[in-house]
Amino acid sequence: MPWIRASLELAVLGSLTTGPLHGYGIAQALAVQGFGLLKGGSLYPVLNRLEEARSVEAVWVEGTGGPGKREYHLTATGQERLREELAQWRQLTDTLSEMAQNEMAQSDTGSTSTGETG
């Protein structure tokens, strides 16, 4: 689905609203939500961009019986960005839904998108 790439940063931010996660945990959370199982080559560049934008903060957590991991936390900046971008996506989906309904109504009346009747 092409929208996945466009919405990935927003989805990563959303996955952190319930608390901090490491990269694999984020990938799992997104997979459950229908984003498929993301590979590190897709996920970690997004996390790096979000960290550079101060939307997330990465903290090194020592492993118990294994290697340590970077744990990602949603920052106040990230929370604000999430709110703003969710509102923009809602506006986009509302607009697209309205366009689709208009197209369906035109199809039901026998007219085309150019205003000609069939």
C-alpha positions as CSV (number, residue, x, y, z in Angstrom):
1,M,0.0,0.0,0.0
2,P,1.6,3.3,-1.1
3,W,0.2,5.3,1.8
4,I,2.3,3.3,4.3
5,R,5.5,5.2,3.3
6,A,3.7,8.6,3.5
7,S,2.3,7.8,7.0
8,L,5.2,5.9,8.5
9,E,6.6,8.8,10.7
10,L,3.1,9.5,12.0
11,A,2.5,5.8,12.7
12,V,5.8,5.5,14.6
13,L,4.9,8.5,16.7
14,G,1.5,6.9,17.3
15,S,3.1,3.6,18.4
16,L,4.9,5.4,21.2
17,T,1.8,7.0,22.8
18,T,1.4,4.0,25.1
19,G,5.0,4.2,26.3
20,P,8.6,3.7,25.2
21,L,9.5,0.9,22.8
22,H,12.7,-0.4,21.2
23,G,12.9,-0.7,17.4
24,Y,11.6,-4.3,17.3
25,G,8.7,-3.4,19.6
26,I,7.8,-0.5,17.3
27,A,7.9,-2.8,14.3
28,Q,5.7,-5.3,16.0
29,A,3.2,-2.6,17.1
30,L,3.0,-1.3,13.5
31,A,2.6,-4.8,12.1
32,V,-0.4,-5.4,14.4
33,Q,-2.0,-2.2,13.0
34,G,-1.6,-3.3,9.4
35,F,1.7,-1.8,8.3
36,G,3.3,-5.2,7.7
37,L,6.5,-6.2,9.3
38,L,8.9,-3.4,8.7
39,K,12.6,-4.1,8.1
40,G,15.3,-2.1,9.8
41,G,16.2,-0.4,6.5
42,S,12.7,1.2,6.6
43,L,12.2,1.8,10.3
44,Y,15.6,3.0,11.5
45,P,16.0,5.9,9.1
46,V,12.5,7.1,10.2
47,L,13.5,6.8,13.8
48,N,16.7,8.8,13.1
49,R,14.7,11.5,11.3
50,L,12.3,11.7,14.2
51,E,15.2,11.9,16.7
52,E,16.8,14.7,14.7
53,A,13.5,16.5,14.7
54,R,13.3,16.0,18.5
55,S,10.0,14.2,18.1
56,V,11.5,11.1,19.8
57,E,14.3,10.6,22.2
58,A,16.4,7.5,22.2
59,V,17.8,6.1,25.5
60,W,20.3,3.2,25.7
61,V,19.0,0.5,28.0
62,E,21.4,-2.2,29.2
63,G,20.2,-5.7,28.4
64,T,19.7,-8.3,31.1
65,G,21.3,-11.5,29.8
66,G,21.7,-10.0,26.3
67,P,22.7,-6.9,24.4
68,G,21.4,-3.5,25.3
69,K,18.8,-1.7,23.2
70,R,17.9,1.8,22.2
71,E,14.5,2.6,23.6
72,Y,12.5,5.3,22.0
73,H,10.4,7.8,23.9
74,L,7.8,10.3,22.5
75,T,8.8,13.8,23.4
76,A,6.5,16.8,24.0
77,T,7.5,18.0,20.5
78,G,6.5,14.6,19.1
79,Q,3.2,14.7,20.9
80,E,2.4,18.0,19.3
81,R,3.5,16.9,15.9
82,L,1.3,13.8,16.3
83,R,-1.7,15.9,17.1
84,E,-1.1,18.3,14.2
85,E,-0.4,15.6,11.6
86,L,-3.4,13.5,12.7
87,A,-5.6,16.5,12.2
88,Q,-4.2,17.0,8.7
89,W,-4.8,13.3,7.9
90,R,-8.3,13.6,9.2
91,Q,-8.9,16.6,7.0
92,L,-7.4,14.7,4.0
93,T,-9.6,11.6,4.6
94,D,-12.7,13.8,5.0
95,T,-12.0,15.5,1.7
96,L,-11.3,12.2,-0.1
97,S,-14.5,10.7,1.3
98,E,-16.5,13.8,0.2
99,M,-15.0,13.5,-3.3
100,A,-15.8,9.8,-3.5
101,Q,-19.4,10.4,-2.4
102,N,-19.8,13.2,-5.0
103,E,-18.5,10.8,-7.7
104,M,-20.8,8.1,-6.6
105,A,-23.8,10.5,-6.6
106,Q,-22.9,11.6,-10.1
107,S,-22.6,8.0,-11.2
108,D,-26.1,7.2,-9.8
109,T,-27.6,10.1,-11.7
110,G,-26.0,9.0,-15.0
111,S,-23.7,11.9,-15.4
112,T,-19.9,11.8,-15.8
113,S,-17.3,13.8,-14.1
114,T,-17.3,16.2,-17.1
115,G,-20.9,17.0,-16.5
116,E,-22.1,15.1,-19.6
117,T,-24.9,12.6,-19.4
118,G,-24.5,9.0,-20.5
